[in-house]
Amino acid sequence: MWAYSGKPSGGASNPRFYQFDDHVARLVKWHPSAHGPKACYNELVASRLAQSLGAPVLRGMVVYVPDDVIPPDHRAIGAREGFHFGVTKMNGCDFVPTQHYSQISNPGDLPAAAVHLAWLRIADQAGHNQWLEETVDINQQGVKMFKLVDMGFMFTSPNWTAATLATLGLTYTLPAHILDRVNKANLGPAIARLKALPTSEIEACFNNDVPDEWMISTQDRQAAVRQATDAQKKIEDILANGNPSLK
């Protein structure tokens, strides 16, 4: 395992690229994060829930970075030995709606993206934090895919607690360019998939294989599950309250 030199463009949490022993290059987001104590947990949980829902989100995992591979310039921005959040490095660029919508091969995933964002009230998504992934299909033909990235502001904040979740509003305003491309009809199947998710599957996303050093209390995990399962039932209200133009 080794660290790549340089740094990614953007990224207020100071992520860095590492090559792991399974021969996969991943972007590592550090715990504790400059954004807040629950940023990595939010990223992990939101990635898991997105996979259950079928939303186009970067698939992340817990990664371990040993001390002996961390270079001095990474230590200077907060890197340290331990468990962090990592996502597989993807080719592509920041998604620019005016340029890239005509190029993507997965416009049918936009309703699931909208439902995912609204369900978890993921903030810091207006105008950025979407990605144009450049990859190949099973026939090795080039394709471009819309992806959501940076889920650190799940439940509107990387600093939430059980107390703040108790007052979290049932409203969410979609990014304008996504709102322009969804409607009640095409949101219907994604909403149905969300409502069909078993509570046990949602609980597993919040509870399974979370590093102890992230210090997510049982009280906070239980409150987060309650918030997610309550919002699951009320997703139409969340979308309607925050997007009055939705037809």
Number of C-alpha atoms within 10 A of each C-alpha: 15 16 17 15 12 10 14 11 10 9 12 9 19 19 23 21 21 22 16 15 9 7 8 12 20 23 21 27 25 25 24 19 20 15 17 16 19 23 27 29 24 25 26 24 23 27 25 22 22 22 13 15 21 16 22 25 23 25 16 19 21 18 19 14 20 13 12 10 14 17 15 9 12 18 12 9 14 15 24 20 15 15 22 24 22 26 22 17 15 15 11 13 12 17 20 14 16 8 8 15 17 9 13 15 12 14 13 13 17 22 25 25 25 25 26 25 25 25 28 23 25 22 21 16 18 13 12 15 15 21 24 23 19 15 14 12 9 6 6 8 8 10 15 20 21 25 20 23 19 23 29 27 24 25 25 18 21 22 16 20 18 17 11 12 16 12 9 13 13 20 20 23 21 22 17 13 14 15 17 11 14 18 14 14 9 14 18 15 13 21 22 12 14 24 17 12 15 10 14 9 13 18 19 14 19 23 16 9 10 17 15 9 11 17 12 17 12 11 11 17 16 15 18 21 19 18 20 21 20 13 22 22 15 15 24 19 14 21 22 17 16 15 17 9 10 14 10
